[in-house]
Amino acid sequence: MNKYDYIIIGSGASGAAVAEKISSDYEVLILEKGENLPLNEAHKGYVRASSCKDFEEHGKIDILSGMGVGGTTLLAIANGVRTQEKELRNLGIDIEKELDEVERDFGVLPIPKNMLGERTNLFIEKSKELGYEPKIMPKMIDFNKCKKCGKCNMGCQFQAKKTSLYYIEKAISKGAKLKPNFEVLKINKKDEYFTVQGIEKGNLINFSAKNVILSAGALDTPKVLNNSGIITPKKLFVDIFVTIGGRCNHSFKDEINMAAYIPFNDFLISPYYSERIIKMLGERKIESKRENIIGIMIKIKDDSCGYVGKDFTEKYCTGKDVQKISNGVSIASRILKESGVDTIVSTEAIGAHPGGTAPLGITVDNQFKTKMGFYVCDASILPESPGAPPILTLMALGKRLGENILDSS
Ligand SMILES: Cc1cc2nc3c(=O)[nH]c(=O)nc-3n(C[C@H](O)[C@H](O)[C@H](O)COP(=O)(O)OP(=O)(O)OC[C@H]3O[C@@H](n4cnc5c(N)ncnc54)[C@H](O)[C@@H]3O)c2cc1C
């Protein structure tokens, strides 16, 4: 059996960044559950955690993630903000240099003024009138290619959005091997080697390596850990969000979503277009269409109390979560009213940044190592909910782990 230096499980934000760092120096195999989807078909990789069979009993919030080479970054709407720097520093992990590097790799920049849409400009104008200080969102987008279609969350038809595929392609060019459609089930240790067991086309297959980096994302990493004998805590957060909105007397063109934002202590608000608003207005007999609705997303730092079980995901809003959402809703409602919206409706609660299921200081140490000796590096190791887009931080953590490995050789 071929023995690798490192097996990396998952090719998303963190896994791809580690792969890129270490593939020149080590023999690396990347095992990925999803397929190799072109960026314009990334929406085929959506996974809804709460659609599990016990949803009625256990799941209270839809949790979104992506399956495919490049992970959830293929579905991301390209927001590139720094988050959790202080919390990680408190745990002895300084990622400032790595964040600089990721920003350079992806050319992360605030959206140029001439690319801002009318909804965003209205949000900026009305929130300033109310005394808030909106910021322009930094994005991982090639603005020369972007057509402002507002559909980053479906992939990207114009190859303008930058994703983890950039690191995966670099890792492969340095010699890494990628195996898509391979679902890892568990990790065993025998003598000085790890065996990674998984399924490919219905067959059980084992691969061996001197070490393993588990980067399957916060909803799958705990399953692999539990199967491998490492019990994970009830610490799942998801950065719960709702979008509120309504009809307005304008005719808007499509535009980049979340192009501006206002950060608060434990939540942020940002203009966001959601089809659900049209449906929910319809239920109230208010006719609306894509062109005349506006929406604002309220995204909170939620409590870390959810759990990923074998067959279900358990996550609900705590009283504190509800308080934060309602604080955000009251500010966003004022901005919508000032923008000319009469009837405001709200979507259901959703989470798109699951994390915290194998946290630093509990499941892994500050070198990201488990007690079995392999590494975990993805959103599951984050110590708490960022309440903000985490990709830059997750890529920086991947780079940090890669550098630790190179330094120790
Ligand atoms: C719609 C949407 C929009 C978002 N927008 C933004 C944004 O604009 N900015 C931002 O910062 N964040 C955004 N996020 C969040 C961000 O994409 C995720 O937080 C981030 O990608 C998580 O990185 P990760 O490395 O933990 O896991 P992922 O990127 O999810 O990667 C995990 C990988 O592991 C694979 N995998 C899972 N199980 C196994 C297994 N058993 N065996 C092998 N492989 C496995 C998965 O298929 C996946 O490819 C968004 C999320 C969603 C859903």
The ligand as a Tripos MOL2 file, in Angstrom:
@<TRIPOS>MOLECULE
LIG
   53    58     1     0     0
SMALL
NO_CHARGES

@<TRIPOS>ATOM
      1 C1        -23.9980   30.2650    1.1550 C.3       1 LIG1
      2 C2        -22.7400   30.5300    1.9400 C.ar      1 LIG1
      3 C3        -22.0820   31.7390    1.7880 C.ar      1 LIG1
      4 C4        -20.9180   31.9930    2.5190 C.ar      1 LIG1
      5 N1        -20.2590   33.1630    2.3060 N.ar      1 LIG1
      6 C5        -19.1150   33.4170    2.9670 C.ar      1 LIG1
      7 C6        -18.3660   34.5920    2.7020 C.ar      1 LIG1
      8 O1        -18.7440   35.3970    1.8470 O.2       1 LIG1
      9 N2        -17.2100   34.7860    3.3990 N.ar      1 LIG1
     10 C7        -16.7780   33.9050    4.3640 C.ar      1 LIG1
     11 O2        -15.7510   34.1760    4.9900 O.2       1 LIG1
     12 N3        -17.4700   32.7850    4.6210 N.ar      1 LIG1
     13 C8        -18.6070   32.4960    3.9350 C.ar      1 LIG1
     14 N4        -19.2740   31.3240    4.1560 N.ar      1 LIG1
     15 C9        -18.7320   30.3760    5.1460 C.3       1 LIG1
     16 C10       -17.4950   29.6330    4.6330 C.3       1 LIG1
     17 O3        -17.6650   29.2110    3.3000 O.3       1 LIG1
     18 C11       -17.1810   28.4560    5.5400 C.3       1 LIG1
     19 O4        -17.1560   28.9240    6.8790 O.3       1 LIG1
     20 C12       -15.8200   27.8300    5.2230 C.3       1 LIG1
     21 O5        -15.7250   27.4310    3.8750 O.3       1 LIG1
     22 C13       -15.5960   26.6240    6.1240 C.3       1 LIG1
     23 O6        -14.3090   26.1340    5.8610 O.3       1 LIG1
     24 P1        -13.8610   24.7040    6.3650 P.3       1 LIG1
     25 O7        -12.4550   24.4880    5.9470 O.co2     1 LIG1
     26 O8        -14.1950   24.5590    7.7890 O.co2     1 LIG1
     27 O9        -14.8370   23.6680    5.6060 O.3       1 LIG1
     28 P2        -15.3520   23.5940    4.1160 P.3       1 LIG1
     29 O10       -14.9070   24.7540    3.3030 O.co2     1 LIG1
     30 O11       -16.7980   23.3140    4.1940 O.co2     1 LIG1
     31 O12       -14.5830   22.3040    3.5620 O.3       1 LIG1
     32 C14       -14.8100   21.0150    4.0770 C.3       1 LIG1
     33 C15       -14.5710   20.0010    2.9530 C.3       1 LIG1
     34 O13       -14.5160   18.6770    3.4870 O.3       1 LIG1
     35 C16       -15.2480   17.7920    2.6510 C.3       1 LIG1
     36 N5        -15.6840   16.6590    3.4760 N.ar      1 LIG1
     37 C17       -16.6710   16.6200    4.3900 C.ar      1 LIG1
     38 N6        -16.7480   15.4040    4.9650 N.ar      1 LIG1
     39 C18       -15.7820   14.6450    4.3990 C.ar      1 LIG1
     40 C19       -15.3870   13.3000    4.5590 C.ar      1 LIG1
     41 N7        -15.9800   12.4900    5.4620 N.pl3     1 LIG1
     42 N8        -14.3910   12.8160    3.7690 N.ar      1 LIG1
     43 C20       -13.7690   13.6310    2.8670 C.ar      1 LIG1
     44 N9        -14.1140   14.9350    2.6790 N.ar      1 LIG1
     45 C21       -15.1020   15.4290    3.4390 C.ar      1 LIG1
     46 C22       -16.4100   18.6500    2.1610 C.3       1 LIG1
     47 O14       -16.9900   18.1080    0.9750 O.3       1 LIG1
     48 C23       -15.7020   19.9910    1.9220 C.3       1 LIG1
     49 O15       -15.1470   20.0470    0.6450 O.3       1 LIG1
     50 C24       -20.4280   31.0280    3.4330 C.ar      1 LIG1
     51 C25       -21.1030   29.8190    3.5950 C.ar      1 LIG1
     52 C26       -22.2430   29.5630    2.8420 C.ar      1 LIG1
     53 C27       -22.9520   28.2400    3.0140 C.3       1 LIG1
@<TRIPOS>BOND
     1     1     2 1
     2     2     3 ar
     3     2    52 ar
     4     3     4 ar
     5     4     5 ar
     6     4    50 ar
     7     5     6 ar
     8     6     7 ar
     9     6    13 1
    10     7     8 2
    11     7     9 ar
    12     9    10 ar
    13    10    11 2
    14    10    12 ar
    15    12    13 ar
    16    13    14 ar
    17    14    15 1
    18    14    50 ar
    19    15    16 1
    20    16    17 1
    21    16    18 1
    22    18    19 1
    23    18    20 1
    24    20    21 1
    25    20    22 1
    26    22    23 1
    27    23    24 1
    28    24    25 2
    29    24    26 1
    30    24    27 1
    31    27    28 1
    32    28    29 2
    33    28    30 1
    34    28    31 1
    35    31    32 1
    36    32    33 1
    37    33    34 1
    38    33    48 1
    39    34    35 1
    40    35    36 1
    41    35    46 1
    42    36    37 ar
    43    36    45 ar
    44    37    38 ar
    45    38    39 ar
    46    39    40 ar
    47    39    45 ar
    48    40    41 1
    49    40    42 ar
    50    42    43 ar
    51    43    44 ar
    52    44    45 ar
    53    46    47 1
    54    46    48 1
    55    48    49 1
    56    50    51 ar
    57    51    52 ar
    58    52    53 1
@<TRIPOS>SUBSTRUCTURE
     1 LIG1         1 GROUP 0 **** ****
